[in-house]
Amino acid sequence: MNSLKEKYGDWGLITGASSGIGEQFARRLAKEGFNLVLVARRRDRLENLKTELEQLYKVEILVAAVDLLSQNYFQELTTIIGQRHIGLLINNAGFGYRGLFINDTFANDENMIRLNCMVPTTLTHHFVKPMIEKQKGGIIFLASVVAFQATPTTTVYAATKVFNAFLSEGLWYELKKFNIDVLSLNPGGTSTEFQKVANSTPGPVPRTVEQVVETALKALGKKPSVVDGLYNKILAVSTRFASRRITVILAGKISEIFYKKH
């Protein structure tokens, strides 16, 4: 069996690479021998990670300290990358909000939709074209277990994750004829900084970033979608066996019980 690097190429790009799942993707792919473009706002964290990974694995790391919500992020990022071919794209950057829709602001929701939905769409449009020319590539979208179920108190975030899940699954079908693997990665509660930003907790059965990334890389090229962890798989499947009304009510109750920040 070919290694990930042999299958997809020399370079990977990871958004949201300064912490959490994105940072773990960077560690795992550097270990596989990938050169990496690490994208996030926090330059200091990216520089520290660059130094560590280059010393450990003798790979090349490009730091792209870019705010993906800025107006000129795309030009900044593509200038840094230059003519390098990105063979594996990890659309990981995103954020959420835990609370009532009416208590959030329109500006926050707009930024959430832009970062969670528009940015990965834009980057995929750009980087998939050279993948098609080379007849190989891989793309991972960070969806979520909430993509399987409308979830009160995180309503807009859940809606953005439906977008990610449906986009990636549709592209899995469209792009497989070009030998490009696409995966919708659906984690549930994971121990990362995400919960602090989202005013949330990782829930009753938190997973580690190492587990989530391993789940993703094992599934890439084998299926269009994967849910990380048995508990999350049960949650995702359970929505098929009750009415929409009941599942929304249950999702709201579970969300309030397990995820409210005290």
Secondary structure, DSSP 8 states (H G I E B T S, - for coil): ---HHHHH-SEEEEESTTSHHHHHHHHHHHHTT-EEEEEES-HHHHHHHHHHHHHHH---EEEEE--TTSTTHHHHHHHHHTT--EEEEEE-------S-GGGS-HHHHHHHHIIIIIHHHHHHHHHHHHHHHHT-EEEEEE--GGGGS--TTSHHHHHHHHHHHHHHHHHHHHHGGGTEEEEEEE--SBSSTHHHHHT----SS-B-HHHHHHHHHHHTTT-SEEE-SHHHHHHHHHGGGS-HHHHHHHHHHHHHHHH---
